[in-house]
Amino acid sequence: MTTWIEISGPVKGDAADAIADALLEAGALAVDVADLNAESDAEQPIFGEPGMPLSQRWADSRIAALFDSNVATEDIEALWQTLRDGVDGEASALGPHEFRIVPETDWVRATQAQFEPIQITPRLWIVPTWCELPDPSAINLRVDPGLAFGTGTHPTTRLCLQWLSDLPLARRSVLDYGCGSGILAMAASALGAAEVVGVDIDPQAVETARLNTTANGLTASYAVSDAEINRQFDIVVANILAGPLTVLAPAICAHVKPGGQLALAGILPPQIERITDAYAPWIAMTVTAERDGWVRMSGTRAP
C-alpha cells in the first residue's frame, strides 16, 4: 500500500506563504495551510473571493507538507529546522513539527461518506445517487458532487432552494444566473415552473447542469453566460459572490420583469450595504434570510 510522510506544525501570520513556497521548492508534493484554531471558539472566519487577493491571514496557522515515503525523515526534519531558522526574514515564525504517515485512501468512498441526503423543505430533498431516498413521496433531486458548484450542502444554496420552494412557480419563468451544477434550475423545474433557463460563465458547469437535469427527468435549458439572452423572467435567482453580484447588477436586473422577483446569495453581512446600493437603481433589495453567517437578499421590481 502506498504511503506518504506528512510533516506539520504551527506558523504565525504572513510567514505561512513564504514557508509554503519553500516547502514546495524543496520537493513537497502538496502543502496545506489552515486556521490553527479551526473548530474552536478562537476560529477566525476569513473569506476570499475569486480574483481578489486575501487582505489578511490567520494570526496562527497550521502548515502541513506531504512528501514521498522514499524521502528520509531526517532530511525532511533538517529542512523544517532550516525554515525555522528564517525564511524571508521571518525567523522563528515556524513552530516545532510532528510527523504522520498518510496511508493510501479510497477517495471515492471517502468523498461519498461526506454527503448524505439533505432535506431542504418537507417536500424537497437533495439526494446523492448512491443513497436511498429518505422520502420517495417528496421531490428528490439526485445530484453528485462534481466539477460544478452546488450540491445543496452550502448555506447559500440552501437559502436559494428555500426561497424557490416558498414561491408559487406554476406558469412562471425562472432564470438561474450562475447555475453551477444546475441545482436551483432543477428545483425550479421540479417545483412546477413553466420555463427554466440557467446560465454560467463556466462551460463545464453548463454541461454538468444539462447532464444532471436530464438524469433527473426534468426540463431546463442552459447556456454559457456570454451568450445573449434578450428577455426577462418572472423570477431570477443568482447565487454567486458579492463581488460578481455587484459588477453584474445592471445585467441581472435587466432580466427581471416588471413585478418580477429577484433573490441574491453568496453575501456576507459586511457586504449587505454594497449590494443594496448596487441594486437600488432597479430593485430595493433587503435581507430576507440568514444561515451560517451568509445572508440572502431579495426584492421585487416595480411594475
C-alpha positions, -999 to 999 in steps of 0.1 A, spaced: 0 0 0 13 34 -9 20 58 19 33 94 23 50 113 50 33 144 64 52 170 85 32 197 101 34 225 127 22 259 137 32 291 118 25 327 126 9 353 103 20 360 67 51 338 71 29 309 60 31 319 24 69 321 22 72 288 41 47 270 19 66 281 -12 99 270 3 85 235 11 72 231 -24 105 242 -39 122 216 -16 102 187 -30 69 187 -11 41 171 -31 15 193 -16 12 219 12 -19 229 32 -23 260 53 -53 261 77 -65 280 107 -47 266 138 -78 273 158 -103 258 134 -135 243 150 -128 261 183 -141 294 198 -109 311 186 -115 302 149 -111 332 126 -137 333 97 -117 347 68 -133 346 34 -119 354 -1 -135 358 -35 -121 346 -68 -97 370 -84 -93 390 -52 -61 389 -31 -66 379 5 -63 410 27 -54 391 58 -41 358 71 -49 338 102 -29 350 131 -19 314 138 -20 287 111 -11 251 108 10 242 78 13 207 66 35 193 38 33 159 21 64 141 10 71 109 -9 77 80 15 111 75 -2 124 108 13 143 102 46 126 117 76 160 131 87 162 151 55 126 164 60 134 173 96 165 191 86 145 212 60 120 221 87 147 233 110 162 254 82 129 270 77 125 276 114 158 295 113 144 320 89 126 325 56 124 360 42 133 374 75 106 355 93 128 338 118 111 317 145 77 321 128 76 283 123 70 262 154 80 226 163 70 198 139 53 165 141 53 136 116 24 115 104 22 86 80 -6 92 55 -19 59 40 -34 55 6 -72 63 7 -101 53 -14 -111 89 -21 -143 80 -39 -156 63 -8 -142 90 15 -159 117 -6 -192 98 -7 -192 95 31 -192 133 34 -225 136 15 -259 125 28 -295 133 18 -304 169 27 -339 179 35 -345 215 22 -382 217 30 -408 190 39 -414 184 2 -379 189 -13 -347 167 -8 -313 167 -24 -301 131 -26 -267 117 -38 -271 90 -64 -256 63 -41 -281 70 -13 -316 56 -8 -345 80 -10 -355 91 25 -389 101 14 -400 86 -20 -431 107 -20 -412 140 -19 -394 158 -47 -360 142 -47 -332 158 -68 -303 135 -75 -270 154 -76 -234 142 -72 -205 163 -61 -186 172 -92 -168 199 -111 -196 225 -107 -207 243 -76 -239 234 -60 -248 201 -42 -272 216 -17 -248 215 12 -236 251 11 -257 276 32 -261 299 2 -275 271 -20 -300 261 7 -311 297 12 -319 299 -25 -336 265 -26 -358 275 4 -367 308 -14 -378 290 -45 -398 264 -25 -418 293 -9 -428 308 -43 -458 299 -65 -439 288 -96 -467 275 -118 -469 293 -152 -439 314 -143 -404 316 -159 -372 313 -139 -336 323 -146 -308 307 -126 -279 332 -131 -247 313 -123 -263 279 -124 -233 258 -114 -245 222 -111 -280 233 -121 -294 225 -86 -315 257 -85 -328 254 -120 -337 218 -114 -355 227 -82 -375 254 -101 -385 228 -128 -394 202 -102 -414 227 -82 -436 235 -113 -420 264 -131 -433 267 -167 -399 276 -181 -364 274 -166 -331 288 -180 -297 285 -165 -265 304 -174 -230 301 -162 -196 315 -171 -180 280 -170 -188 257 -200 -181 227 -178 -208 238 -153 -233 243 -181 -226 207 -194 -228 193 -159 -261 211 -153 -275 196 -186 -265 161 -176 -279 165 -141 -312 178 -154 -316 150 -179 -307 124 -153 -335 138 -131 -360 137 -159 -365 175 -157 -367 202 -183 -344 233 -183 -322 250 -210 -287 261 -203 -262 284 -219 -227 299 -213 -233 334 -199 -216 352 -228 -245 341 -250 -271 369 -254 -304 364 -235 -326 392 -247 -356 386 -225 -369 390 -190 -381 364 -164 -407 363 -137 -381 350 -112 -344 354 -112 -320 338 -87 -282 345 -85 -261 325 -61 -226 338 -68 -205 361 -46 -207 397 -36 -180 409 -60 -196 395 -92 -231 403 -79 -221 440 -76 -205 442 -110 -234 423 -127 -262 443 -110 -273 460 -143 -272 428 -163 -290 407 -136 -317 434 -131 -323 437 -168 -335 401 -168 -362 407 -141 -397 415 -155 -416 445 -140 -433 430 -110 -408 401 -111 -388 388 -81 -350 386 -76 -330 367 -50 -293 370 -44 -270 349 -23 -233 345 -17 -233 376 5 -217 381 39 -231 407 64 -204 433 58 -213 432 21 -250 440 25 -247 477 21 -226 473 -11 -253 450 -26 -281 473 -16 -265 503 -32 -256 484 -64 -292 472 -70 -310 503 -57 -315 519 -92 -337 490 -102 -348 469 -72 -349 476 -35 -331 446 -20 -335 436 16 -321 407 37 -348 380 40 -329 351 55 -295 342 71 -278 309 75 -244 301 90 -230 336 85 -244 341 50 -274 362 40 -300 360 12 -313 393 -2 -345 396 -23 -367 422 -38 -395 428 -63 -390 450 -94 -416 478 -96 -444 471 -121 
